[in-house]
C-alpha cells in the first residue's frame, strides 16, 4: 500500500521469447531462474498483490517454480496472444487502485524503482521508468532509409515497471481490443493514445535491463555478480 492506495503488480510472462532462441524465463542467473528473480524483485513492501500472466504450455512449470518450490504468494493467470491482451487478463485478476506492469525478463527492479514509479502514478495518473538515451536514435523507413534522428536531449529508453491508475488501464485495454490494436508497444503508449493523458517518465537505472538476447544474459550475470560482491 502507498499513500492509502492499494498497489497491484502484473508481471507479464506469457511471451514466447523468439529472439532469444529458447525460454529465457527458465534460464538461471546465479542458480535462480529469471522468472523467479523478476517476481521476487517486484514483490516489494508497497506491493499488495502480484499477478503473473503465463502461457498455457508453461503454466505448470511456472507454478512449480514460483508457488510449489519458492512458496511465493502470487496468482497465475493465462495470458493472450499479444502483450496487452495478457496484461488485460492479468488486470482482471487484480484489485489495486494503482497497477504496475512489469516485464517478466527484467529481473533487477529494486524497491526504490518501484516506489518511484508508483509515486509518480499517484501524482500524475500514469508513469513509467526510463533512461536518457546515450546514443542517437534514427528513424528508418520500411525500405531501410533514414528519415531523421530523434533529438538526443529528448530521447529516452523505456523500462518497466510502469504504473497507472486502474481506471486508465481498464479504458486503454478495452479500447485497444475494440480497435484491434496490433502495434508493438507498451502500456504507456496505450494509455497515452486511448486515454489522452501524458505519461510521466521517471529515471530508472542502467542495471534494470530487459533480457532479450543471449548477449543480454551475459550482462545480467555480471550485474548479479556485482550485486553479490556488494552485499
C-alpha positions as CSV (number, residue, x, y, z in Angstrom):
1,X,0.0,0.0,0.0
2,X,1.2,3.5,-0.8
3,X,-0.4,6.8,0.4
4,X,-3.5,4.9,1.4
5,X,-3.9,3.2,-2.0
6,X,-3.6,-0.5,-2.7
7,X,-1.0,-1.4,-5.3
8,X,-1.2,-4.4,-7.6
9,X,1.6,-5.7,-9.9
10,X,1.2,-7.6,-13.1
11,X,4.3,-9.5,-14.3
12,X,4.0,-10.4,-18.0
13,X,5.5,-13.9,-18.6
14,X,3.3,-15.2,-21.5
15,X,5.7,-14.3,-24.3
16,X,7.5,-16.8,-26.5
17,X,11.0,-15.2,-26.5
18,X,11.6,-15.9,-30.2
19,X,14.6,-13.5,-30.4
20,X,16.4,-15.4,-27.5
21,X,16.0,-18.8,-29.1
22,X,14.7,-20.6,-26.0
23,X,12.6,-19.8,-23.0
24,X,14.7,-17.1,-21.3
25,X,12.4,-17.1,-18.3
26,X,13.8,-20.5,-17.3
27,X,17.4,-19.6,-17.8
28,X,19.2,-19.4,-14.4
29,X,21.3,-16.5,-13.1
30,X,23.4,-17.4,-10.1
31,X,21.2,-20.5,-9.5
32,X,17.8,-18.8,-9.8
33,X,15.5,-18.7,-12.8
34,X,14.9,-15.4,-14.5
35,X,11.2,-15.6,-13.7
36,X,11.7,-16.2,-10.0
37,X,14.2,-13.4,-9.8
38,X,11.8,-11.0,-11.5
39,X,8.8,-11.9,-9.4
40,X,10.9,-11.7,-6.2
41,X,12.2,-8.3,-7.3
42,X,8.7,-6.8,-7.8
43,X,7.4,-8.2,-4.5
44,X,8.4,-5.0,-2.6
45,X,6.8,-3.8,0.7
46,X,4.4,-1.4,-1.1
47,X,3.1,-4.0,-3.5
48,X,-0.1,-5.7,-2.1
49,X,-0.6,-8.4,-4.7
50,X,1.2,-9.9,-7.6
51,X,-0.3,-11.5,-10.7
52,X,1.8,-13.3,-13.2
53,X,0.5,-13.8,-16.7
54,X,1.6,-17.1,-18.3
55,X,1.1,-19.1,-21.4
56,X,-0.9,-22.3,-21.2
57,X,2.0,-24.5,-22.2
58,X,4.3,-23.1,-19.4
59,X,1.7,-22.7,-16.6
60,X,2.6,-25.9,-14.8
61,X,6.3,-25.3,-14.9
62,X,6.0,-21.7,-13.7
63,X,3.6,-22.8,-10.9
64,X,6.1,-25.4,-9.8
65,X,8.9,-22.8,-9.7
66,X,7.1,-19.9,-8.1
67,X,4.4,-21.5,-5.9
68,X,5.3,-25.1,-5.2
69,X,9.1,-24.6,-4.7
70,X,9.6,-20.9,-3.9
71,X,6.4,-20.5,-2.0
72,X,5.7,-17.1,-3.4
73,X,2.2,-15.6,-2.8
74,X,1.3,-14.9,-6.5
75,X,-1.7,-15.5,-8.7
76,X,-1.1,-17.2,-12.1
77,X,-3.3,-16.1,-15.0
78,X,-3.3,-17.4,-18.5
79,X,-2.3,-14.6,-20.9
80,X,-3.2,-13.8,-24.5
81,X,-1.5,-13.7,-27.9
82,X,-0.4,-10.0,-27.5
83,X,1.3,-8.4,-24.6
84,X,-1.6,-6.0,-23.9
85,X,-4.1,-8.9,-24.1
86,X,-2.0,-10.8,-21.5
87,X,-1.9,-7.7,-19.2
88,X,-5.6,-7.2,-19.7
89,X,-6.2,-10.7,-18.4
90,X,-3.9,-10.0,-15.5
91,X,-5.7,-6.8,-14.7
92,X,-9.0,-8.6,-14.3
93,X,-7.4,-10.6,-11.5
94,X,-6.1,-7.6,-9.6
95,X,-7.9,-5.3,-7.1
96,X,-5.4,-2.4,-6.7
97,X,-6.1,1.3,-7.1
98,X,-2.7,1.6,-8.7
99,X,-1.5,-1.1,-11.0
100,X,2.1,-1.5,-12.1
101,X,3.1,-3.7,-15.1
102,X,6.5,-5.3,-15.4
103,X,8.3,-7.3,-18.0
104,X,9.0,-10.9,-16.8
105,X,12.5,-10.6,-18.2
106,X,13.6,-7.6,-16.2
107,X,15.0,-9.3,-13.0
108,X,16.8,-6.3,-11.5
109,X,14.0,-4.0,-10.4
110,X,14.5,-2.6,-6.9
111,X,12.2,-1.3,-4.2
112,X,13.4,2.2,-4.9
113,X,12.4,1.9,-8.6
114,X,9.0,0.5,-7.8
115,X,8.4,3.3,-5.3
116,X,9.4,6.0,-7.8
117,X,7.0,4.8,-10.5
118,X,4.1,4.2,-8.0
119,X,4.6,7.7,-6.5
120,X,4.6,9.2,-10.0
121,X,1.5,7.3,-10.9
122,X,-0.3,8.5,-7.8
123,X,0.6,12.1,-8.7
124,X,0.1,12.1,-12.5
125,X,-2.1,9.1,-13.2
126,X,0.4,7.4,-15.5
127,X,4.1,6.9,-15.2
128,X,7.0,4.8,-16.5
129,X,10.7,4.3,-15.9
130,X,13.3,5.2,-18.5
131,X,16.8,6.2,-19.1
132,X,18.1,9.2,-21.1
133,X,19.5,7.9,-24.4
134,X,23.3,8.0,-24.7
135,X,23.1,7.1,-28.5
136,X,21.5,8.8,-31.4
137,X,18.2,7.1,-32.4
138,X,17.4,7.1,-36.1
139,X,14.0,7.0,-37.7
140,X,14.1,4.5,-40.6
141,X,11.6,3.9,-43.3
142,X,10.1,0.4,-44.1
143,X,12.5,0.1,-47.1
144,X,15.6,0.8,-44.9
145,X,16.3,4.5,-45.5
146,X,17.0,7.1,-42.7
147,X,14.2,9.6,-42.4
148,X,15.6,11.6,-39.5
149,X,17.0,11.5,-36.0
150,X,15.5,12.0,-32.6
151,X,16.9,14.8,-30.5
152,X,19.1,13.0,-28.0
153,X,18.2,15.5,-25.3
154,X,14.6,14.4,-25.6
155,X,15.2,10.7,-26.3
156,X,14.7,8.1,-23.5
157,X,14.9,4.3,-23.5
158,X,11.8,2.9,-21.9
159,X,11.9,0.5,-18.9
160,X,9.4,-1.2,-16.6
161,X,7.7,-1.2,-14.2
162,X,5.1,1.2,-15.5
163,X,2.4,2.4,-13.2
164,X,-1.2,3.6,-13.7
165,X,-4.5,4.4,-12.1
166,X,-6.6,1.4,-12.5
167,X,-9.3,3.1,-14.5
168,X,-6.9,4.4,-17.1
169,X,-5.5,0.9,-17.7
170,X,-9.0,-0.5,-18.0
171,X,-10.0,2.1,-20.5
172,X,-6.8,1.7,-22.6
173,X,-7.0,-2.1,-22.7
174,X,-10.7,-2.1,-23.7
175,X,-10.2,0.5,-26.4
176,X,-7.1,-1.4,-27.7
177,X,-9.2,-4.6,-28.0
178,X,-12.1,-2.8,-29.7
179,X,-9.8,-1.2,-32.3
180,X,-7.9,-4.5,-32.9
181,X,-4.7,-2.8,-31.9
182,X,-1.7,-4.7,-33.2
183,X,1.4,-2.5,-33.0
184,X,4.4,-3.4,-30.8
185,X,4.2,-1.0,-27.9
186,X,3.9,-0.9,-24.1
187,X,1.1,0.1,-21.6
188,X,2.3,3.7,-21.5
189,X,1.7,4.0,-25.3
190,X,-1.8,2.5,-24.9
191,X,-2.8,4.9,-22.0
192,X,-1.4,7.9,-23.9
193,X,-3.2,7.0,-27.1
194,X,-6.5,5.8,-25.8
195,X,-6.9,7.9,-22.6
196,X,-5.3,11.1,-24.0
197,X,-3.2,11.9,-20.9
198,X,0.6,12.4,-20.8
199,X,2.7,9.7,-19.2
200,X,5.3,10.9,-16.7
201,X,8.7,9.4,-17.2
202,X,10.9,8.8,-14.2
203,X,14.6,8.0,-14.3
204,X,15.2,4.3,-13.9
205,X,18.6,2.5,-13.6
206,X,21.1,1.2,-16.0
207,X,21.0,-2.2,-14.3
208,X,17.3,-2.5,-14.9
209,X,17.8,-4.4,-18.2
210,X,15.5,-6.5,-20.3
211,X,16.9,-9.9,-21.2
212,X,16.1,-10.1,-24.9
213,X,19.2,-11.7,-26.5
214,X,21.9,-14.2,-25.3
215,X,24.2,-11.2,-25.0
216,X,21.8,-9.6,-22.5
217,X,22.1,-12.8,-20.4
218,X,25.8,-12.3,-20.1
219,X,25.2,-8.7,-18.9
220,X,22.6,-9.9,-16.4
221,X,25.1,-12.4,-14.9
222,X,27.6,-9.6,-14.5
223,X,25.0,-7.5,-12.7
224,X,24.1,-10.3,-10.4
225,X,27.8,-11.0,-9.6
226,X,28.3,-7.3,-8.8
227,X,25.3,-7.3,-6.5
228,X,26.7,-10.3,-4.6
229,X,30.0,-8.6,-4.3
230,X,28.3,-5.5,-2.9
231,X,26.3,-7.4,-0.3
